[in-house]
Amino acid sequence: MSQDTPVLARTARGAIEYVCHGRGLPVLALHGGMGGYDQGLILARALFGEVNNTRVVAVSRPGYLGSPLEGHSGADSQADLYAALLDERGISQVVVAAVSAGGPSALQFAARHPARCRGVILISAATGGLTVPPEVAARMRKMRVFARMPGFTRLLRWQAGRNPSRTAARSVRDPALRERTLGHPQAGKLMRELQGSVMDGFARRLPGTLNDMAEGAAPLDNAIRAIRCPILAVHGTADSIVPFAHAERIARENPRGAVMAVEGGEHVVIFTHLDMIRGRVGAFLEAVS
């Protein structure tokens, strides 16, 4: 059953906002920084296509959009909240797909609730011990100030719509690859949607983002070792936000962990190498279904 309007579920572990879309294999979609349930849906569409056989449960992680942060700052607590939501929805097992800062709670979910998790797909994901680059921390401090200024998000939205290539330049440094990605009939559309989504409810995405930055240094090696289901870590070797070593940690610490290394790929490999990644993810889903 699809449900495109977000709902605030009041579970035994607390409140969490989510949408449920599609039919088929249940997938729990976890967004990254400056995200929300809408970006979880974009992640799922990028991985599985517009028409698929998945039932996507896309949440707003605590501190994002309609999900309160209080009591759920840690990845372990967030993982338990996801399990409580699945209880509310009557879903016994899922594949977890997570991007960037969604990685820690995805790993904790698989470790803490092994009977609920069929597999884990990590895209450019943090896997513990992440040091936030100084320029990113500085930019977030500025954003906290600017978010209170009237008209700020309208200006950003106008700039992104007027010149998507300039907006994408921060994420894709290679001009040829950037233009090729934006010109791709699916990857370009999804990337522009992601860029625009940040401007909707901008201030309500900041608390979760800042919490992710504060919690990012927490070690996850024990959780990774405890996972019993297959793990696929897709990561660009030139990722400057979450270094490639985070993917390597998965293969080093867990015998069921596999890495898809995207040579020269940056943090947004899900868009720049969409077709290649979809092929590998499709094979992974078939194996865990």
RAQUI-V791097 format. One record per residue. N is the residue number from 1. SS is DSSP state (~ for helix, > for strand, _ for the rest). OMEGA is omega in degrees with one decimal (999 if undefined). Layout:
N;SS;OMEGA, N;SS;OMEGA
This chain:
1;_;179.4, 2;_;178.9, 3;>;-170.9, 4;>;178.0, 5;>;-177.8, 6;>;-179.8, 7;>;174.2, 8;>;179.3, 9;>;177.3, 10;>;-174.0, 11;>;177.5, 12;_;-179.2, 13;_;-178.4, 14;>;-175.4, 15;>;176.7, 16;>;179.4, 17;>;-179.1, 18;>;166.0, 19;>;177.6, 20;>;-173.0, 21;>;174.3, 22;_;-179.9, 23;_;177.2, 24;_;-178.4, 25;>;-179.3, 26;>;177.8, 27;>;174.0, 28;>;-175.3, 29;>;-176.0, 30;>;-176.4, 31;_;177.3, 32;_;-179.2, 33;_;-177.0, 34;_;-175.3, 35;_;-177.1, 36;_;-177.9, 37;~;-178.3, 38;~;178.6, 39;~;171.6, 40;~;176.8, 41;~;177.1, 42;~;176.5, 43;~;-178.3, 44;~;178.7, 45;~;177.9, 46;~;-176.3, 47;~;-168.7, 48;~;179.5, 49;_;-178.2, 50;_;178.6, 51;_;-173.8, 52;_;179.8, 53;_;179.0, 54;>;173.5, 55;>;-171.8, 56;>;170.1, 57;>;-177.6, 58;>;-176.4, 59;>;162.3, 60;>;-179.0, 61;_;-176.6, 62;_;-178.3, 63;_;-179.7, 64;_;177.1, 65;_;-173.7, 66;_;-178.3, 67;_;179.9, 68;_;179.4, 69;_;-171.9, 70;_;177.7, 71;_;-176.2, 72;_;-179.8, 73;_;-176.8, 74;_;-179.3, 75;~;179.7, 76;~;178.5, 77;~;177.9, 78;~;178.7, 79;~;178.9, 80;~;176.8, 81;~;177.0, 82;~;-179.8, 83;~;178.5, 84;~;176.8, 85;~;178.0, 86;~;174.8, 87;~;-180.0, 88;~;-177.4, 89;~;-179.0, 90;_;-179.5, 91;_;-174.5, 92;_;-176.8, 93;_;178.3, 94;>;159.5, 95;>;179.2, 96;>;175.2, 97;>;-175.5, 98;>;177.9, 99;>;170.8, 100;~;-175.8, 101;~;173.3, 102;~;-176.3, 103;~;-176.7, 104;~;-178.9, 105;~;174.3, 106;~;179.8, 107;~;178.3, 108;~;177.7, 109;~;-178.8, 110;~;-178.7, 111;~;-173.8, 112;~;-176.8, 113;_;-173.0, 114;~;-179.1, 115;~;-177.3, 116;~;-168.6, 117;>;-179.8, 118;>;-178.7, 119;>;-179.0, 120;>;174.5, 121;>;-179.1, 122;>;179.0, 123;>;179.9, 124;_;-167.1, 125;_;172.3, 126;_;-179.6, 127;_;176.3, 128;_;176.0, 129;_;-178.2, 130;_;173.3, 131;_;-178.0, 132;_;178.3, 133;_;-177.3, 134;~;-177.6, 135;~;177.7, 136;~;178.2, 137;~;179.2, 138;~;180.0, 139;~;-180.0, 140;~;176.8, 141;~;177.5, 142;~;-178.3, 143;~;178.8, 144;~;179.0, 145;~;-176.0, 146;~;-177.3, 147;_;-179.7, 148;_;-178.1, 149;_;179.3, 150;_;176.1, 151;_;-176.2, 152;~;-177.2, 153;~;176.7, 154;~;177.7, 155;~;179.5, 156;~;-179.7, 157;~;179.1, 158;~;-180.0, 159;~;-179.3, 160;~;-179.7, 161;~;-177.7, 162;~;-176.1, 163;_;-178.3, 164;~;180.0, 165;~;178.8, 166;~;178.5, 167;~;-178.1, 168;~;-175.1, 169;_;178.8, 170;_;-176.5, 171;_;-177.9, 172;_;-172.4, 173;_;-178.5, 174;_;-176.9, 175;~;-178.7, 176;~;178.8, 177;~;179.0, 178;~;-179.2, 179;~;178.4, 180;~;179.2, 181;~;179.8, 182;~;179.2, 183;~;178.6, 184;_;-173.6, 185;_;179.2, 186;_;-178.0, 187;~;-179.4, 188;~;179.3, 189;~;-178.7, 190;~;-179.8, 191;~;177.7, 192;~;177.1, 193;~;179.6, 194;~;179.7, 195;~;-178.7, 196;~;-175.6, 197;~;-178.9, 198;_;-176.4, 199;_;178.8, 200;_;-177.0, 201;_;-175.0, 202;~;-176.0, 203;~;-179.2, 204;~;174.6, 205;~;-175.5, 206;~;-177.4, 207;~;179.1, 208;~;179.3, 209;~;179.1, 210;~;176.4, 211;~;177.6, 212;~;179.9, 213;~;-179.6, 214;~;-175.9, 215;~;-170.6, 216;_;-177.7, 217;_;-177.7, 218;_;-179.9, 219;_;-179.3, 220;_;-175.7, 221;~;-179.3, 222;~;178.4, 223;~;-179.7, 224;~;-179.5, 225;~;-176.1, 226;~;-175.6, 227;_;-177.0, 228;_;-179.5, 229;_;178.1, 230;>;177.9, 231;>;173.9, 232;>;177.9, 233;>;178.0, 234;>;-171.7, 235;>;174.3, 236;>;-178.9, 237;_;-179.6, 238;_;179.6, 239;_;-179.1, 240;_;179.1, 241;_;174.5, 242;_;-174.4, 243;_;-178.3, 244;_;178.9, 245;~;178.6, 246;~;175.4, 247;~;179.7, 248;~;178.8, 249;~;-179.3, 250;~;-179.2, 251;~;-178.4, 252;~;-171.9, 253;~;-176.5, 254;_;-178.0, 255;_;178.7, 256;_;179.9, 257;>;178.0, 258;>;-178.3, 259;>;168.2, 260;>;-179.4, 261;>;177.2, 262;>;-174.1, 263;_;179.9, 264;_;-179.2, 265;_;178.6, 266;_;-171.9, 267;_;-176.5, 268;_;179.4, 269;~;179.5, 270;~;177.1, 271;~;-174.5, 272;~;-178.5, 273;_;-172.1, 274;~;-173.3, 275;~;-180.0, 276;~;-178.1, 277;~;178.4, 278;~;179.2, 279;~;-178.6, 280;~;179.6, 281;~;177.6, 282;~;177.9, 283;~;178.9, 284;~;-179.7, 285;~;179.1, 286;~;-177.2, 287;~;-176.0, 288;~;-178.4, 289;_;999
